[in-house]
Amino acid sequence: MIDNNMRANVLIEALPYIQQYSGKIVVIKYGGNAMTSDKLKQAVMSDIVLLSLCGIKIVLVHGGGPEINAMLKKVEKEPKFINGLRYTDKETIEIVQMVLCGKVNKDLVDLLYSYSGKAIGLCGLDNGLLEAKQLSEELGYVGEITKVNPEVISMALNHGYIPVIAPVANGIDAADSVTGTVYNVNADTAASAIASEIGADNLILMTDVKGILADKDDENTLIHTIHVSEIPLMKQQGIISGGMIPKIDCCVEAVRRGVKKANIIDGRIPHSILIELLTDKGAGTMII
């Protein structure tokens, strides 16, 4: 138990950060273990409501891989991945759309509402929010985002709502005409593109690792801050490798397009969002 003096000190430490972020937009990509554990999910949603009540404009972009895999299993369809990306055929994209835009999205909206948060569920199909072209024929209905139309996000934020966004996109052809095709898009990429387009102050990617480690086998070697100019050398040295490369690339793209900073944080740690945004030390790696 903490006493009242400790509580007061926590609030005093958080105050300048609340003032710094009040009225600013923070885009959070939510996935991984923080999404599959009920306890962590509740912590994340309560944190988001708290930040919203402090005047911070939160945009939540979510994944849902385990839920998609569970539904594929129910229809006796084996998930298939190519270079870490989900192969998405016609039947799979229908399941992705149903699970992400339906159950997962609305469950998150309902959970935010249970904490007295004002939230509205959206997907990339709403008002043409996300447009994409096919990433490769090999992957099927997997898209590469070409355009973000953020009007519906701005409208939600201006009315005090937390937009909760499922990452599927409208397909477009070479003439930029909507084809009626639906594409599955990477949630990290979607969060980065949205953050860049709406002028977010911060992009946060929740992962299942502590952040960027100087020694991948030693969590005590967490690197707290990285400048984008340092990243090519860190890739060459193997400090940034494997599945962390596309996440870092999303952060770099956002920062280069005007987002002030991007953070990779460990979603396995309860209240890691609050620790990152409202404390001196932070909870992960910040890219500036």
C-alpha positions as CSV (number, residue, x, y, z in Angstrom):
1,M,0.0,0.0,0.0
2,I,1.2,3.5,-0.7
3,D,0.4,6.4,1.6
4,N,-1.1,9.7,0.7
5,N,2.2,11.5,0.5
6,M,3.4,9.0,-2.1
7,R,0.2,9.4,-4.0
8,A,0.7,13.2,-3.9
9,N,4.3,12.8,-5.2
10,V,3.1,10.7,-8.1
11,L,0.6,13.3,-9.1
12,I,3.2,16.1,-8.8
13,E,5.6,14.2,-11.0
14,A,2.9,13.6,-13.6
15,L,1.6,17.2,-13.7
16,P,4.2,18.7,-16.1
17,Y,3.7,15.8,-18.5
18,I,-0.1,16.1,-18.3
19,Q,0.3,19.8,-19.1
20,Q,2.7,19.0,-21.9
21,Y,0.4,16.5,-23.6
22,S,-3.0,18.2,-22.8
23,G,-4.7,18.9,-26.1
24,K,-2.2,16.9,-28.1
25,I,-2.8,13.7,-30.1
26,V,-1.2,10.4,-29.1
27,V,-1.7,7.4,-31.4
28,I,-1.3,4.0,-29.6
29,K,-1.0,0.7,-31.5
30,Y,-2.4,-1.9,-29.2
31,G,-1.6,-5.7,-29.6
32,G,0.5,-8.6,-28.3
33,N,0.2,-10.0,-24.8
34,A,-1.4,-6.8,-23.6
35,M,-4.4,-7.7,-25.8
36,T,-4.7,-11.4,-24.8
37,S,-4.4,-11.0,-21.0
38,D,-7.7,-9.8,-19.5
39,K,-5.8,-8.1,-16.6
40,L,-3.5,-6.2,-18.9
41,K,-6.3,-5.3,-21.3
42,Q,-8.2,-3.8,-18.4
43,A,-5.1,-1.8,-17.3
44,V,-4.6,-0.5,-20.8
45,M,-8.2,0.6,-21.2
46,S,-8.3,2.3,-17.8
47,D,-5.0,4.1,-18.6
48,I,-6.4,5.3,-21.9
49,V,-9.6,6.7,-20.2
50,L,-7.4,8.4,-17.6
51,L,-5.3,10.1,-20.3
52,S,-8.4,11.2,-22.2
53,L,-9.9,12.7,-19.0
54,C,-6.6,14.6,-18.6
55,G,-7.3,16.3,-22.0
56,I,-5.0,14.1,-24.1
57,K,-6.5,13.1,-27.4
58,I,-6.0,9.3,-27.8
59,V,-6.3,7.4,-31.1
60,L,-6.2,3.6,-30.6
61,V,-5.2,1.3,-33.5
62,H,-5.5,-2.4,-32.6
63,G,-4.5,-5.7,-33.9
64,G,-6.2,-9.0,-33.3
65,G,-4.0,-11.9,-34.6
66,P,-4.9,-14.4,-31.8
67,E,-8.6,-13.8,-32.3
68,I,-8.3,-14.2,-36.1
69,N,-6.4,-17.5,-35.6
70,A,-9.1,-18.7,-33.2
71,M,-11.8,-18.1,-35.8
72,L,-9.8,-19.7,-38.5
73,K,-9.4,-22.8,-36.3
74,K,-13.2,-22.9,-35.8
75,V,-13.7,-23.1,-39.6
76,E,-10.9,-25.6,-39.8
77,K,-8.6,-23.3,-41.8
78,E,-4.9,-23.3,-41.0
79,P,-3.2,-19.8,-40.6
80,K,-0.4,-19.3,-43.0
81,F,2.4,-16.7,-42.7
82,I,5.0,-15.6,-45.2
83,N,8.0,-13.7,-43.8
84,G,6.0,-12.8,-40.7
85,L,3.0,-11.5,-42.7
86,R,-0.4,-13.3,-42.7
87,Y,-1.2,-14.9,-46.1
88,T,-4.8,-13.7,-46.7
89,D,-7.0,-15.4,-49.3
90,K,-10.6,-14.5,-50.0
91,E,-12.0,-16.5,-47.1
92,T,-9.4,-15.2,-44.7
93,I,-10.0,-11.6,-45.5
94,E,-13.7,-12.1,-44.8
95,I,-12.8,-13.6,-41.4
96,V,-10.3,-10.7,-40.7
97,Q,-12.9,-8.1,-41.5
98,M,-15.5,-9.9,-39.4
99,V,-13.2,-10.4,-36.4
100,L,-11.2,-7.1,-36.4
101,C,-14.0,-4.7,-37.4
102,G,-16.7,-6.6,-35.5
103,K,-15.9,-8.5,-32.3
104,V,-12.4,-7.2,-31.4
105,N,-13.2,-3.6,-32.2
106,K,-16.6,-3.5,-30.4
107,D,-15.2,-5.4,-27.3
108,L,-12.6,-2.7,-26.9
109,V,-15.2,0.1,-27.3
110,D,-17.4,-1.6,-24.7
111,L,-14.5,-2.0,-22.3
112,L,-13.6,1.7,-22.6
113,Y,-17.2,2.6,-22.0
114,S,-17.2,0.4,-18.9
115,Y,-14.5,2.7,-17.5
116,S,-16.7,5.7,-18.4
117,G,-14.7,6.5,-21.5
118,K,-16.2,8.0,-24.6
119,A,-15.2,5.7,-27.5
120,I,-16.3,5.0,-31.0
121,G,-15.4,2.0,-33.1
122,L,-14.1,2.6,-36.6
123,C,-12.2,0.7,-39.3
124,G,-10.2,1.7,-42.3
125,L,-13.3,1.3,-44.5
126,D,-15.3,4.0,-42.8
127,N,-15.4,7.1,-44.9
128,G,-12.4,5.8,-46.8
129,L,-10.2,6.2,-43.8
130,L,-7.5,4.0,-45.2
131,E,-6.7,3.3,-48.8
132,A,-4.3,0.6,-49.9
133,K,-2.9,-1.2,-52.9
134,Q,-2.0,-4.9,-52.9
135,L,1.4,-5.4,-51.2
136,S,2.2,-8.5,-53.3
137,E,0.3,-11.3,-55.1
138,E,2.1,-13.8,-53.0
139,L,0.4,-12.5,-49.8
140,G,-3.1,-12.2,-51.3
141,Y,-5.4,-9.6,-49.8
142,V,-2.7,-7.8,-47.8
143,G,-2.4,-4.1,-48.5
144,E,0.2,-1.4,-48.4
145,I,-1.4,1.9,-47.3
146,T,-1.3,4.6,-49.9
147,K,-3.5,7.3,-48.3
148,V,-5.1,8.2,-45.0
149,N,-8.4,10.3,-45.1
150,P,-8.5,11.5,-41.5
151,E,-11.8,13.5,-41.4
152,V,-13.7,10.9,-39.4
153,I,-10.9,10.7,-36.8
154,S,-10.8,14.5,-36.5
155,M,-14.5,14.6,-36.1
156,A,-14.4,12.0,-33.3
157,L,-11.6,13.7,-31.5
158,N,-13.2,17.1,-31.8
159,H,-16.3,15.7,-30.0
160,G,-14.3,14.2,-27.2
161,Y,-14.4,10.6,-28.4
162,I,-11.5,8.0,-28.5
163,P,-11.4,6.6,-32.0
164,V,-10.8,2.8,-31.9
165,I,-9.6,1.7,-35.3
166,A,-9.4,-1.7,-36.9
167,P,-6.7,-1.9,-39.6
168,V,-8.4,-2.9,-42.8
169,A,-8.3,-0.8,-45.9
170,N,-10.2,0.1,-49.1
171,G,-8.5,-1.3,-52.1
172,I,-7.6,1.2,-54.9
173,D,-6.4,0.6,-58.5
174,A,-3.6,2.3,-60.5
175,A,-6.0,5.3,-61.2
176,D,-6.6,5.7,-57.4
177,S,-10.2,4.6,-57.9
178,V,-11.8,2.5,-55.1
179,T,-12.2,-1.1,-56.3
180,G,-14.4,-2.6,-53.6
181,T,-11.6,-4.9,-52.5
182,V,-10.8,-5.1,-48.8
183,Y,-7.2,-5.4,-47.7
184,N,-5.7,-6.6,-44.4
185,V,-3.0,-4.0,-43.3
186,N,-0.3,-4.2,-40.7
187,A,-1.5,-2.5,-37.5
188,D,2.0,-0.9,-36.8
189,T,2.0,0.6,-40.3
190,A,-1.6,1.8,-40.0
191,A,-0.8,3.5,-36.7
192,S,2.3,5.2,-38.1
193,A,0.5,6.4,-41.2
194,I,-2.5,7.7,-39.2
195,A,-0.1,9.5,-36.6
196,S,1.7,11.2,-39.5
197,E,-1.5,12.3,-41.2
198,I,-3.3,13.8,-38.2
199,G,-0.2,15.6,-36.8
200,A,0.1,13.4,-33.7
201,D,2.6,14.5,-31.0
202,N,3.5,10.9,-30.2
203,L,3.2,7.4,-31.6
204,I,3.4,4.5,-29.2
205,L,3.8,0.9,-30.4
206,M,3.0,-1.7,-27.7
207,T,5.0,-4.9,-28.1
208,D,6.0,-8.0,-26.2
209,V,9.6,-6.8,-25.6
210,K,11.1,-4.2,-23.3
211,G,12.3,-2.0,-26.1
212,I,15.6,-1.9,-28.0
213,L,18.4,-3.7,-26.1
214,A,22.1,-3.1,-26.6
215,D,22.4,-6.8,-25.8
216,K,19.3,-8.7,-26.8
217,D,19.9,-11.3,-24.1
218,D,20.1,-8.7,-21.3
219,E,17.0,-6.6,-20.5
220,N,19.2,-4.4,-18.3
221,T,20.7,-2.9,-21.5
222,L,17.6,-1.1,-22.6
223,I,18.3,1.9,-24.8
224,H,16.0,4.7,-23.6
225,T,16.5,7.2,-26.5
226,I,17.6,6.7,-30.1
227,H,18.0,9.4,-32.8
228,V,16.9,8.3,-36.3
229,S,20.4,9.0,-37.6
230,E,21.7,6.2,-35.3
231,I,19.4,3.5,-36.7
232,P,21.2,2.4,-39.9
233,L,24.4,1.6,-37.9
234,M,22.4,-0.2,-35.2
235,K,20.9,-2.4,-37.9
236,Q,24.3,-3.1,-39.3
237,Q,25.5,-4.0,-35.8
238,G,22.5,-6.4,-35.3
239,I,21.2,-4.4,-32.3
240,I,18.0,-3.9,-34.3
241,S,17.2,-7.1,-36.1
242,G,14.4,-9.5,-36.9
243,G,10.8,-8.5,-36.1
244,M,12.0,-5.3,-34.5
245,I,13.1,-3.9,-37.9
246,P,9.6,-3.2,-39.3
247,K,8.5,-1.7,-36.0
248,I,11.5,0.7,-36.0
249,D,10.9,1.5,-39.6
250,C,7.3,2.5,-38.8
251,C,8.6,4.8,-36.0
252,V,11.3,6.3,-38.3
253,E,8.7,7.0,-41.0
254,A,6.4,8.7,-38.5
255,V,9.1,10.9,-37.0
256,R,10.4,11.9,-40.5
257,R,6.8,12.9,-41.4
258,G,6.4,15.2,-38.4
259,V,5.5,13.1,-35.4
260,K,7.7,14.5,-32.6
261,K,8.6,11.2,-31.1
262,A,7.8,7.5,-31.3
263,N,8.0,5.0,-28.5
264,I,8.3,1.2,-28.4
265,I,7.1,0.0,-25.0
266,D,6.5,-3.4,-23.3
267,G,2.8,-4.1,-23.2
268,R,3.4,-6.9,-20.7
269,I,4.1,-4.3,-18.0
270,P,0.9,-3.0,-16.4
271,H,0.3,0.7,-16.9
272,S,3.3,0.9,-19.3
273,I,1.5,3.7,-21.2
274,L,1.2,5.9,-18.1
275,I,4.8,5.1,-17.1
276,E,6.0,6.2,-20.6
277,L,4.0,9.4,-20.9
278,L,3.8,10.6,-17.4
279,T,7.1,9.8,-15.6
280,D,10.7,10.9,-15.9
281,K,12.1,7.5,-16.7
282,G,9.6,6.2,-19.2
283,A,9.0,2.5,-20.0
284,G,10.7,1.7,-23.3
285,T,12.7,3.1,-26.2
286,M,12.0,6.6,-27.6
287,I,12.9,7.4,-31.2
288,I,13.4,11.1,-31.9
